[in-house]
Amino acid sequence: MNVQIVINTLQKKISELTLTNVMLEAQIADLQTQLNTITEQNSNENALDGNENQAKEIEHSSSGSDDFHTP
């Protein structure tokens, strides 16, 4: 009878751990999705910032005097 109790206890623990594992895997998947979204947003923002900086550089260089003077 004691062996059956041990088996039942172990089966219960295995079921609990399996459920915990599934829940943790779901959390990991959710966190990975969130991280990928944040990374993609940051990448897009950096690309936009780069384009804005490039546009500002072009504006500053075109508004300044150029080195080629015509006589």
N, CA, C and O atoms as a Maestro MAE file, in Angstrom:
{
 s_m_m2io_version
 :::
 2.0.0
}

f_m_ct {
 s_m_title
 :::
 protein
 m_atom[284] {
  # First column is atom index #
  i_m_mmod_type
  r_m_x_coord
  r_m_y_coord
  r_m_z_coord
  i_m_residue_number
  s_m_chain_name
  s_m_pdb_residue_name
  s_m_pdb_atom_name
  i_m_atomic_number
  :::
  1 25 0.815 -1.196 0.000 1 A "MET " " N  " 7
  2 3 0.000 0.000 0.000 1 A "MET " " CA " 6
  3 2 0.859 1.261 0.000 1 A "MET " " C  " 6
  4 15 0.508 2.238 -0.661 1 A "MET " " O  " 8
  5 25 1.966 1.260 0.720 2 A "ASN " " N  " 7
  6 3 2.847 2.419 0.777 2 A "ASN " " CA " 6
  7 2 3.430 2.759 -0.587 2 A "ASN " " C  " 6
  8 15 3.612 3.932 -0.909 2 A "ASN " " O  " 8
  9 25 3.721 1.749 -1.383 3 A "VAL " " N  " 7
  10 3 4.260 1.972 -2.725 3 A "VAL " " CA " 6
  11 2 3.233 2.698 -3.587 3 A "VAL " " C  " 6
  12 15 3.590 3.593 -4.352 3 A "VAL " " O  " 8
  13 25 1.985 2.329 -3.473 4 A "GLN " " N  " 7
  14 3 0.921 2.967 -4.251 4 A "GLN " " CA " 6
  15 2 0.770 4.442 -3.861 4 A "GLN " " C  " 6
  16 15 0.508 5.288 -4.716 4 A "GLN " " O  " 8
  17 25 0.933 4.743 -2.582 5 A "ILE " " N  " 7
  18 3 0.859 6.132 -2.111 5 A "ILE " " CA " 6
  19 2 1.994 6.952 -2.716 5 A "ILE " " C  " 6
  20 15 1.784 8.078 -3.166 5 A "ILE " " O  " 8
  21 25 3.185 6.386 -2.724 6 A "VAL " " N  " 7
  22 3 4.346 7.060 -3.308 6 A "VAL " " CA " 6
  23 2 4.119 7.304 -4.797 6 A "VAL " " C  " 6
  24 15 4.395 8.394 -5.297 6 A "VAL " " O  " 8
  25 25 3.621 6.302 -5.498 7 A "ILE " " N  " 7
  26 3 3.344 6.434 -6.937 7 A "ILE " " CA " 6
  27 2 2.315 7.533 -7.182 7 A "ILE " " C  " 6
  28 15 2.497 8.362 -8.073 7 A "ILE " " O  " 8
  29 25 1.255 7.548 -6.414 8 A "ASN " " N  " 7
  30 3 0.217 8.568 -6.573 8 A "ASN " " CA " 6
  31 2 0.764 9.970 -6.289 8 A "ASN " " C  " 6
  32 15 0.450 10.927 -6.996 8 A "ASN " " O  " 8
  33 25 1.583 10.072 -5.246 9 A "THR " " N  " 7
  34 3 2.188 11.362 -4.891 9 A "THR " " CA " 6
  35 2 3.101 11.851 -6.017 9 A "THR " " C  " 6
  36 15 3.072 13.022 -6.396 9 A "THR " " O  " 8
  37 25 3.907 10.930 -6.539 10 A "LEU " " N  " 7
  38 3 4.809 11.304 -7.630 10 A "LEU " " CA " 6
  39 2 4.040 11.703 -8.893 10 A "LEU " " C  " 6
  40 15 4.433 12.649 -9.576 10 A "LEU " " O  " 8
  41 25 2.969 11.008 -9.208 11 A "GLN " " N  " 7
  42 3 2.153 11.351 -10.370 11 A "GLN " " CA " 6
  43 2 1.536 12.737 -10.206 11 A "GLN " " C  " 6
  44 15 1.470 13.517 -11.156 11 A "GLN " " O  " 8
  45 25 1.086 13.031 -8.987 12 A "LYS " " N  " 7
  46 3 0.507 14.351 -8.719 12 A "LYS " " CA " 6
  47 2 1.558 15.440 -8.902 12 A "LYS " " C  " 6
  48 15 1.288 16.477 -9.508 12 A "LYS " " O  " 8
  49 25 2.753 15.200 -8.379 13 A "LYS " " N  " 7
  50 3 3.839 16.173 -8.504 13 A "LYS " " CA " 6
  51 2 4.221 16.371 -9.978 13 A "LYS " " C  " 6
  52 15 4.453 17.497 -10.417 13 A "LYS " " O  " 8
  53 25 4.284 15.288 -10.723 14 A "ILE " " N  " 7
  54 3 4.610 15.370 -12.147 14 A "ILE " " CA " 6
  55 2 3.563 16.201 -12.884 14 A "ILE " " C  " 6
  56 15 3.904 17.019 -13.738 14 A "ILE " " O  " 8
  57 25 2.312 15.993 -12.561 15 A "SER " " N  " 7
  58 3 1.235 16.771 -13.189 15 A "SER " " CA " 6
  59 2 1.371 18.251 -12.850 15 A "SER " " C  " 6
  60 15 1.222 19.107 -13.723 15 A "SER " " O  " 8
  61 25 1.654 18.554 -11.585 16 A "GLU " " N  " 7
  62 3 1.827 19.947 -11.172 16 A "GLU " " CA " 6
  63 2 3.003 20.600 -11.892 16 A "GLU " " C  " 6
  64 15 2.910 21.731 -12.368 16 A "GLU " " O  " 8
  65 25 4.103 19.865 -11.959 17 A "LEU " " N  " 7
  66 3 5.294 20.412 -12.613 17 A "LEU " " CA " 6
  67 2 5.088 20.572 -14.118 17 A "LEU " " C  " 6
  68 15 5.591 21.518 -14.725 17 A "LEU " " O  " 8
  69 25 4.350 19.645 -14.709 18 A "THR " " N  " 7
  70 3 4.050 19.756 -16.141 18 A "THR " " CA " 6
  71 2 3.218 21.004 -16.403 18 A "THR " " C  " 6
  72 15 3.479 21.731 -17.362 18 A "THR " " O  " 8
  73 25 2.234 21.256 -15.573 19 A "LEU " " N  " 7
  74 3 1.400 22.448 -15.716 19 A "LEU " " CA " 6
  75 2 2.234 23.708 -15.521 19 A "LEU " " C  " 6
  76 15 2.103 24.667 -16.281 19 A "LEU " " O  " 8
  77 25 3.086 23.707 -14.507 20 A "THR " " N  " 7
  78 3 3.964 24.851 -14.261 20 A "THR " " CA " 6
  79 2 4.873 25.094 -15.460 20 A "THR " " C  " 6
  80 15 5.080 26.237 -15.866 20 A "THR " " O  " 8
  81 25 5.407 24.031 -16.020 21 A "ASN " " N  " 7
  82 3 6.281 24.134 -17.183 21 A "ASN " " CA " 6
  83 2 5.555 24.750 -18.377 21 A "ASN " " C  " 6
  84 15 6.099 25.615 -19.063 21 A "ASN " " O  " 8
  85 25 4.327 24.302 -18.620 22 A "VAL " " N  " 7
  86 3 3.541 24.834 -19.730 22 A "VAL " " CA " 6
  87 2 3.280 26.324 -19.520 22 A "VAL " " C  " 6
  88 15 3.383 27.118 -20.455 22 A "VAL " " O  " 8
  89 25 2.942 26.694 -18.287 23 A "MET " " N  " 7
  90 3 2.684 28.106 -17.991 23 A "MET " " CA " 6
  91 2 3.945 28.946 -18.190 23 A "MET " " C  " 6
  92 15 3.873 30.045 -18.738 23 A "MET " " O  " 8
  93 25 5.091 28.444 -17.752 24 A "LEU " " N  " 7
  94 3 6.350 29.170 -17.918 24 A "LEU " " CA " 6
  95 2 6.737 29.295 -19.388 24 A "LEU " " C  " 6
  96 15 7.237 30.337 -19.812 24 A "LEU " " O  " 8
  97 25 6.511 28.246 -20.161 25 A "GLU " " N  " 7
  98 3 6.801 28.316 -21.594 25 A "GLU " " CA " 6
  99 2 5.920 29.358 -22.282 25 A "GLU " " C  " 6
  100 15 6.373 30.061 -23.185 25 A "GLU " " O  " 8
  101 25 4.669 29.453 -21.853 26 A "ALA " " N  " 7
  102 3 3.766 30.464 -22.409 26 A "ALA " " CA " 6
  103 2 4.247 31.865 -22.041 26 A "ALA " " C  " 6
  104 15 4.200 32.778 -22.865 26 A "ALA " " O  " 8
  105 25 4.709 32.033 -20.804 27 A "GLN " " N  " 7
  106 3 5.248 33.327 -20.379 27 A "GLN " " CA " 6
  107 2 6.487 33.695 -21.189 27 A "GLN " " C  " 6
  108 15 6.644 34.840 -21.612 27 A "GLN " " O  " 8
  109 25 7.357 32.724 -21.398 28 A "ILE " " N  " 7
  110 3 8.568 32.969 -22.184 28 A "ILE " " CA " 6
  111 2 8.200 33.406 -23.600 28 A "ILE " " C  " 6
  112 15 8.771 34.363 -24.123 28 A "ILE " " O  " 8
  113 25 7.257 32.714 -24.215 29 A "ALA " " N  " 7
  114 3 6.832 33.075 -25.568 29 A "ALA " " CA " 6
  115 2 6.274 34.491 -25.595 29 A "ALA " " C  " 6
  116 15 6.558 35.254 -26.518 29 A "ALA " " O  " 8
  117 25 5.477 34.847 -24.582 30 A "ASP " " N  " 7
  118 3 4.905 36.185 -24.511 30 A "ASP " " CA " 6
  119 2 5.998 37.235 -24.346 30 A "ASP " " C  " 6
  120 15 5.975 38.270 -25.013 30 A "ASP " " O  " 8
  121 25 6.948 36.971 -23.463 31 A "LEU " " N  " 7
  122 3 8.038 37.914 -23.239 31 A "LEU " " CA " 6
  123 2 8.920 38.057 -24.481 31 A "LEU " " C  " 6
  124 15 9.393 39.153 -24.780 31 A "LEU " " O  " 8
  125 25 9.142 36.966 -25.198 32 A "GLN " " N  " 7
  126 3 9.924 37.046 -26.431 32 A "GLN " " CA " 6
  127 2 9.211 37.896 -27.465 32 A "GLN " " C  " 6
  128 15 9.845 38.676 -28.176 32 A "GLN " " O  " 8
  129 25 7.896 37.751 -27.554 33 A "THR " " N  " 7
  130 3 7.110 38.562 -28.481 33 A "THR " " CA " 6
  131 2 7.210 40.037 -28.108 33 A "THR " " C  " 6
  132 15 7.401 40.894 -28.970 33 A "THR " " O  " 8
  133 25 7.079 40.323 -26.812 34 A "GLN " " N  " 7
  134 3 7.195 41.711 -26.353 34 A "GLN " " CA " 6
  135 2 8.574 42.281 -26.661 34 A "GLN " " C  " 6
  136 15 8.693 43.414 -27.126 34 A "GLN " " O  " 8
  137 25 9.610 41.496 -26.402 35 A "LEU " " N  " 7
  138 3 10.972 41.940 -26.669 35 A "LEU " " CA " 6
  139 2 11.193 42.195 -28.150 35 A "LEU " " C  " 6
  140 15 11.805 43.196 -28.522 35 A "LEU " " O  " 8
  141 25 10.701 41.301 -28.999 36 A "ASN " " N  " 7
  142 3 10.842 41.488 -30.437 36 A "ASN " " CA " 6
  143 2 10.123 42.742 -30.898 36 A "ASN " " C  " 6
  144 15 10.627 43.467 -31.756 36 A "ASN " " O  " 8
  145 25 8.946 43.007 -30.335 37 A "THR " " N  " 7
  146 3 8.185 44.200 -30.690 37 A "THR " " CA " 6
  147 2 8.947 45.459 -30.284 37 A "THR " " C  " 6
  148 15 9.062 46.406 -31.062 37 A "THR " " O  " 8
  149 25 9.464 45.457 -29.063 38 A "ILE " " N  " 7
  150 3 10.230 46.615 -28.579 38 A "ILE " " CA " 6
  151 2 11.479 46.819 -29.426 38 A "ILE " " C  " 6
  152 15 11.807 47.949 -29.787 38 A "ILE " " O  " 8
  153 25 12.168 45.745 -29.743 39 A "THR " " N  " 7
  154 3 13.379 45.833 -30.551 39 A "THR " " CA " 6
  155 2 13.056 46.391 -31.933 39 A "THR " " C  " 6
  156 15 13.788 47.231 -32.457 39 A "THR " " O  " 8
  157 25 11.965 45.924 -32.515 40 A "GLU " " N  " 7
  158 3 11.558 46.405 -33.841 40 A "GLU " " CA " 6
  159 2 11.188 47.887 -33.780 40 A "GLU " " C  " 6
  160 15 11.552 48.652 -34.673 40 A "GLU " " O  " 8
  161 25 10.465 48.299 -32.732 41 A "GLN " " N  " 7
  162 3 10.092 49.704 -32.586 41 A "GLN " " CA " 6
  163 2 11.338 50.578 -32.434 41 A "GLN " " C  " 6
  164 15 11.437 51.639 -33.051 41 A "GLN " " O  " 8
  165 25 12.277 50.131 -31.620 42 A "ASN " " N  " 7
  166 3 13.515 50.896 -31.435 42 A "ASN " " CA " 6
  167 2 14.301 50.988 -32.726 42 A "ASN " " C  " 6
  168 15 14.880 52.030 -33.032 42 A "ASN " " O  " 8
  169 25 14.323 49.922 -33.474 43 A "SER " " N  " 7
  170 3 15.027 49.918 -34.747 43 A "SER " " CA " 6
  171 2 14.399 50.919 -35.707 43 A "SER " " C  " 6
  172 15 15.101 51.663 -36.392 43 A "SER " " O  " 8
  173 25 13.064 50.930 -35.750 44 A "ASN " " N  " 7
  174 3 12.365 51.875 -36.614 44 A "ASN " " CA " 6
  175 2 12.600 53.312 -36.167 44 A "ASN " " C  " 6
  176 15 12.795 54.198 -36.999 44 A "ASN " " O  " 8
  177 25 12.583 53.549 -34.849 45 A "GLU " " N  " 7
  178 3 12.828 54.888 -34.324 45 A "GLU " " CA " 6
  179 2 14.249 55.330 -34.647 45 A "GLU " " C  " 6
  180 15 14.471 56.483 -35.019 45 A "GLU " " O  " 8
  181 25 15.202 54.433 -34.509 46 A "ASN " " N  " 7
  182 3 16.587 54.777 -34.817 46 A "ASN " " CA " 6
  183 2 16.747 55.095 -36.300 46 A "ASN " " C  " 6
  184 15 17.497 55.998 -36.669 46 A "ASN " " O  " 8
  185 25 16.044 54.355 -37.142 47 A "ALA " " N  " 7
  186 3 16.108 54.624 -38.578 47 A "ALA " " CA " 6
  187 2 15.509 55.994 -38.879 47 A "ALA " " C  " 6
  188 15 16.054 56.752 -39.681 47 A "ALA " " O  " 8
  189 25 14.388 56.308 -38.236 48 A "LEU " " N  " 7
  190 3 13.772 57.631 -38.434 48 A "LEU " " CA " 6
  191 2 14.687 58.730 -37.918 48 A "LEU " " C  " 6
  192 15 14.860 59.753 -38.580 48 A "LEU " " O  " 8
  193 25 15.274 58.532 -36.744 49 A "ASP " " N  " 7
  194 3 16.197 59.528 -36.201 49 A "ASP " " CA " 6
  195 2 17.378 59.726 -37.129 49 A "ASP " " C  " 6
  196 15 17.827 60.853 -37.334 49 A "ASP " " O  " 8
  197 25 17.879 58.648 -37.689 50 A "GLY " " N  " 7
  198 3 18.993 58.742 -38.629 50 A "GLY " " CA " 6
  199 2 18.609 59.535 -39.863 50 A "GLY " " C  " 6
  200 15 19.390 60.350 -40.354 50 A "GLY " " O  " 8
  201 25 17.410 59.297 -40.364 51 A "ASN " " N  " 7
  202 3 16.941 60.039 -41.529 51 A "ASN " " CA " 6
  203 2 16.753 61.516 -41.199 51 A "ASN " " C  " 6
  204 15 17.085 62.384 -42.006 51 A "ASN " " O  " 8
  205 25 16.215 61.801 -40.001 52 A "GLU " " N  " 7
  206 3 16.042 63.193 -39.600 52 A "GLU " " CA " 6
  207 2 17.390 63.881 -39.456 52 A "GLU " " C  " 6
  208 15 17.560 65.017 -39.898 52 A "GLU " " O  " 8
  209 25 18.348 63.199 -38.842 53 A "ASN " " N  " 7
  210 3 19.684 63.776 -38.683 53 A "ASN " " CA " 6
  211 2 20.330 64.022 -40.043 53 A "ASN " " C  " 6
  212 15 20.985 65.041 -40.258 53 A "ASN " " O  " 8
  213 25 20.136 63.083 -40.948 54 A "GLN " " N  " 7
  214 3 20.699 63.233 -42.286 54 A "GLN " " CA " 6
  215 2 20.063 64.423 -42.994 54 A "GLN " " C  " 6
  216 15 20.749 65.186 -43.674 54 A "GLN " " O  " 8
  217 25 18.742 64.580 -42.833 55 A "ALA " " N  " 7
  218 3 18.046 65.703 -43.450 55 A "ALA " " CA " 6
  219 2 18.539 67.023 -42.871 55 A "ALA " " C  " 6
  220 15 18.712 67.997 -43.604 55 A "ALA " " O  " 8
  221 25 18.768 67.062 -41.560 56 A "LYS " " N  " 7
  222 3 19.281 68.278 -40.928 56 A "LYS " " CA " 6
  223 2 20.671 68.611 -41.453 56 A "LYS " " C  " 6
  224 15 20.978 69.777 -41.701 56 A "LYS " " O  " 8
  225 25 21.511 67.596 -41.623 57 A "GLU " " N  " 7
  226 3 22.850 67.828 -42.137 57 A "GLU " " CA " 6
  227 2 22.786 68.395 -43.547 57 A "GLU " " C  " 6
  228 15 23.555 69.290 -43.898 57 A "GLU " " O  " 8
  229 25 21.881 67.878 -44.344 58 A "ILE " " N  " 7
  230 3 21.737 68.375 -45.717 58 A "ILE " " CA " 6
  231 2 21.251 69.821 -45.690 58 A "ILE " " C  " 6
  232 15 21.749 70.654 -46.448 58 A "ILE " " O  " 8
  233 25 20.279 70.128 -44.820 59 A "GLU " " N  " 7
  234 3 19.771 71.493 -44.715 59 A "GLU " " CA " 6
  235 2 20.886 72.444 -44.301 59 A "GLU " " C  " 6
  236 15 21.031 73.519 -44.883 59 A "GLU " " O  " 8
  237 25 21.673 72.059 -43.304 60 A "HIS " " N  " 7
  238 3 22.749 72.927 -42.829 60 A "HIS " " CA " 6
  239 2 23.816 73.112 -43.900 60 A "HIS " " C  " 6
  240 15 24.345 74.212 -44.060 60 A "HIS " " O  " 8
  241 25 24.129 72.079 -44.614 61 A "SER " " N  " 7
  242 3 25.179 72.207 -45.620 61 A "SER " " CA " 6
  243 2 24.698 73.010 -46.815 61 A "SER " " C  " 6
  244 15 25.497 73.707 -47.440 61 A "SER " " O  " 8
  245 25 23.414 72.934 -47.154 62 A "SER " " N  " 7
  246 3 22.924 73.683 -48.311 62 A "SER " " CA " 6
  247 2 22.659 75.142 -47.964 62 A "SER " " C  " 6
  248 15 22.698 75.995 -48.850 62 A "SER " " O  " 8
  249 25 22.392 75.449 -46.696 63 A "SER " " N  " 7
  250 3 22.127 76.838 -46.304 63 A "SER " " CA " 6
  251 2 23.417 77.602 -46.085 63 A "SER " " C  " 6
  252 15 23.415 78.831 -46.149 63 A "SER " " O  " 8
  253 25 24.512 76.916 -45.830 64 A "GLY " " N  " 7
  254 3 25.785 77.569 -45.599 64 A "GLY " " CA " 6
  255 2 26.401 77.989 -46.922 64 A "GLY " " C  " 6
  256 15 25.938 77.603 -47.996 64 A "GLY " " O  " 8
  257 25 27.470 78.798 -46.818 65 A "SER " " N  " 7
  258 3 28.132 79.216 -48.053 65 A "SER " " CA " 6
  259 2 28.942 78.043 -48.598 65 A "SER " " C  " 6
  260 15 29.545 77.280 -47.844 65 A "SER " " O  " 8
  261 25 28.942 77.923 -49.871 66 A "ASP " " N  " 7
  262 3 29.707 76.839 -50.482 66 A "ASP " " CA " 6
  263 2 31.097 77.331 -50.820 66 A "ASP " " C  " 6
  264 15 31.346 78.535 -50.879 66 A "ASP " " O  " 8
  265 25 31.986 76.407 -51.039 67 A "ASP " " N  " 7
  266 3 33.377 76.743 -51.291 67 A "ASP " " CA " 6
  267 2 33.615 77.126 -52.731 67 A "ASP " " C  " 6
  268 15 34.710 77.577 -53.068 67 A "ASP " " O  " 8
  269 25 32.630 76.964 -53.594 68 A "PHE " " N  " 7
  270 3 32.809 77.223 -55.018 68 A "PHE " " CA " 6
  271 2 32.162 78.554 -55.379 68 A "PHE " " C  " 6
  272 15 30.955 78.632 -55.610 68 A "PHE " " O  " 8
  273 25 32.967 79.574 -55.423 69 A "HIS " " N  " 7
  274 3 32.467 80.907 -55.749 69 A "HIS " " CA " 6
  275 2 32.625 81.140 -57.243 69 A "HIS " " C  " 6
  276 15 33.648 80.801 -57.838 69 A "HIS " " O  " 8
  277 25 31.616 81.712 -57.820 70 A "THR " " N  " 7
  278 3 31.726 82.029 -59.250 70 A "THR " " CA " 6
  279 2 32.160 83.477 -59.373 70 A "THR " " C  " 6
  280 15 31.666 84.331 -58.638 70 A "THR " " O  " 8
  281 25 33.063 83.766 -60.274 71 A "PRO " " N  " 7
  282 3 33.582 85.141 -60.396 71 A "PRO " " CA " 6
  283 2 32.579 86.094 -60.992 71 A "PRO " " C  " 6
  284 15 32.873 87.278 -61.154 71 A "PRO " " O  " 8
  :::
 }
 m_bond[283] {
  # First column is bond index #
  i_m_from
  i_m_to
  i_m_order
  :::
  1 1 2 1
  2 2 3 1
  3 3 4 2
  4 3 5 1
  5 5 6 1
  6 6 7 1
  7 7 8 2
  8 7 9 1
  9 9 10 1
  10 10 11 1
  11 11 12 2
  12 11 13 1
  13 13 14 1
  14 14 15 1
  15 15 16 2
  16 15 17 1
  17 17 18 1
  18 18 19 1
  19 19 20 2
  20 19 21 1
  21 21 22 1
  22 22 23 1
  23 23 24 2
  24 23 25 1
  25 25 26 1
  26 26 27 1
  27 27 28 2
  28 27 29 1
  29 29 30 1
  30 30 31 1
  31 31 32 2
  32 31 33 1
  33 33 34 1
  34 34 35 1
  35 35 36 2
  36 35 37 1
  37 37 38 1
  38 38 39 1
  39 39 40 2
  40 39 41 1
  41 41 42 1
  42 42 43 1
  43 43 44 2
  44 43 45 1
  45 45 46 1
  46 46 47 1
  47 47 48 2
  48 47 49 1
  49 49 50 1
  50 50 51 1
  51 51 52 2
  52 51 53 1
  53 53 54 1
  54 54 55 1
  55 55 56 2
  56 55 57 1
  57 57 58 1
  58 58 59 1
  59 59 60 2
  60 59 61 1
  61 61 62 1
  62 62 63 1
  63 63 64 2
  64 63 65 1
  65 65 66 1
  66 66 67 1
  67 67 68 2
  68 67 69 1
  69 69 70 1
  70 70 71 1
  71 71 72 2
  72 71 73 1
  73 73 74 1
  74 74 75 1
  75 75 76 2
  76 75 77 1
  77 77 78 1
  78 78 79 1
  79 79 80 2
  80 79 81 1
  81 81 82 1
  82 82 83 1
  83 83 84 2
  84 83 85 1
  85 85 86 1
  86 86 87 1
  87 87 88 2
  88 87 89 1
  89 89 90 1
  90 90 91 1
  91 91 92 2
  92 91 93 1
  93 93 94 1
  94 94 95 1
  95 95 96 2
  96 95 97 1
  97 97 98 1
  98 98 99 1
  99 99 100 2
  100 99 101 1
  101 101 102 1
  102 102 103 1
  103 103 104 2
  104 103 105 1
  105 105 106 1
  106 106 107 1
  107 107 108 2
  108 107 109 1
  109 109 110 1
  110 110 111 1
  111 111 112 2
  112 111 113 1
  113 113 114 1
  114 114 115 1
  115 115 116 2
  116 115 117 1
  117 117 118 1
  118 118 119 1
  119 119 120 2
  120 119 121 1
  121 121 122 1
  122 122 123 1
  123 123 124 2
  124 123 125 1
  125 125 126 1
  126 126 127 1
  127 127 128 2
  128 127 129 1
  129 129 130 1
  130 130 131 1
  131 131 132 2
  132 131 133 1
  133 133 134 1
  134 134 135 1
  135 135 136 2
  136 135 137 1
  137 137 138 1
  138 138 139 1
  139 139 140 2
  140 139 141 1
  141 141 142 1
  142 142 143 1
  143 143 144 2
  144 143 145 1
  145 145 146 1
  146 146 147 1
  147 147 148 2
  148 147 149 1
  149 149 150 1
  150 150 151 1
  151 151 152 2
  152 151 153 1
  153 153 154 1
  154 154 155 1
  155 155 156 2
  156 155 157 1
  157 157 158 1
  158 158 159 1
  159 159 160 2
  160 159 161 1
  161 161 162 1
  162 162 163 1
  163 163 164 2
  164 163 165 1
  165 165 166 1
  166 166 167 1
  167 167 168 2
  168 167 169 1
  169 169 170 1
  170 170 171 1
  171 171 172 2
  172 171 173 1
  173 173 174 1
  174 174 175 1
  175 175 176 2
  176 175 177 1
  177 177 178 1
  178 178 179 1
  179 179 180 2
  180 179 181 1
  181 181 182 1
  182 182 183 1
  183 183 184 2
  184 183 185 1
  185 185 186 1
  186 186 187 1
  187 187 188 2
  188 187 189 1
  189 189 190 1
  190 190 191 1
  191 191 192 2
  192 191 193 1
  193 193 194 1
  194 194 195 1
  195 195 196 2
  196 195 197 1
  197 197 198 1
  198 198 199 1
  199 199 200 2
  200 199 201 1
  201 201 202 1
  202 202 203 1
  203 203 204 2
  204 203 205 1
  205 205 206 1
  206 206 207 1
  207 207 208 2
  208 207 209 1
  209 209 210 1
  210 210 211 1
  211 211 212 2
  212 211 213 1
  213 213 214 1
  214 214 215 1
  215 215 216 2
  216 215 217 1
  217 217 218 1
  218 218 219 1
  219 219 220 2
  220 219 221 1
  221 221 222 1
  222 222 223 1
  223 223 224 2
  224 223 225 1
  225 225 226 1
  226 226 227 1
  227 227 228 2
  228 227 229 1
  229 229 230 1
  230 230 231 1
  231 231 232 2
  232 231 233 1
  233 233 234 1
  234 234 235 1
  235 235 236 2
  236 235 237 1
  237 237 238 1
  238 238 239 1
  239 239 240 2
  240 239 241 1
  241 241 242 1
  242 242 243 1
  243 243 244 2
  244 243 245 1
  245 245 246 1
  246 246 247 1
  247 247 248 2
  248 247 249 1
  249 249 250 1
  250 250 251 1
  251 251 252 2
  252 251 253 1
  253 253 254 1
  254 254 255 1
  255 255 256 2
  256 255 257 1
  257 257 258 1
  258 258 259 1
  259 259 260 2
  260 259 261 1
  261 261 262 1
  262 262 263 1
  263 263 264 2
  264 263 265 1
  265 265 266 1
  266 266 267 1
  267 267 268 2
  268 267 269 1
  269 269 270 1
  270 270 271 1
  271 271 272 2
  272 271 273 1
  273 273 274 1
  274 274 275 1
  275 275 276 2
  276 275 277 1
  277 277 278 1
  278 278 279 1
  279 279 280 2
  280 279 281 1
  281 281 282 1
  282 282 283 1
  283 283 284 2
  :::
 }
}
